[in-house]
Amino acid sequence: MKHSKKSTAILIMGPQGSGKGTQAKLLAKKLGFEYIGSGDSLRVEQKTESFTGEKLIQVMNSGALVPNFVLINALGDVLKKLKKKSKVKGVILDGWNRMMIESLLVDEALEWYEWDKNVKVILINISRKESYNRLTKRRQCKKCGQLIPWIGEFKKMKKCPKCDGELIVRLDDNLNSIKKRLEEYKKETIPVVNLYKKRGELIVINGEQSIEDVFKDVLKSLK
């Protein structure tokens, strides 16, 4: 088997509420890449009425981290399905490398499925204070699950722009859950960020700008 020279994988990182999901989806659309979000994938699993689906509801609503093997298994399933598709130009990975063991397993998964020849890591960075502010105010569509960030024009939205559904506060966006997630980010994810920085793979973007300006900086950093 030969690795594709054109295969590109872009890993998007950032503190909770940084808007990394929004930027990842914008980038996927702009580049024509496949978007693979950990949160979206796990919420799909929640709806399966399986043991894992029910357990995920409990764990994610409490603010606890989903076990590494569950997360990476979900990623493997998605990458395996993508190998069956033709003309996949690249993948955007959002939220899969929260801690060191996951980053190493993501490396292995990308190598196994031949997405490891052109890997870029983008950190959308915001302060802890900004994370709290955004997480306590952001909303989600009750109907389709679309996440509505608390930034710019999104603050004015009364209905989901995608399906016109009702906007509600996400169950795992409570103060205790948010505090747990931010502490885990400091303890587990910052070392991963430092690893990518040491390897010379890290691109840092100021996330405390408008969505449009953040995206401009992301595109500029990839040229």
Secondary structure, DSSP 8 states (H G I E B T S, - for coil): ----TT-EEEEEE-STTS-HHHHHHHHHHHHT-EEEEHHHHHHHHHTT-SHHHHHHHHHHHHT----HHHHHHHHHHHHHHHTTSS---EEEEES--SSHHHHHHHHHHHHHTT--SSEEEEEEE--HHHHHHHHTT-EEETTT--EE-SSGGGGG-SB-TTT--BEE--TT-SHHHHHHHHHHIIIIIHHHHHHHHHTT-EEEEE-SS-HHHHHHHHHHHH-
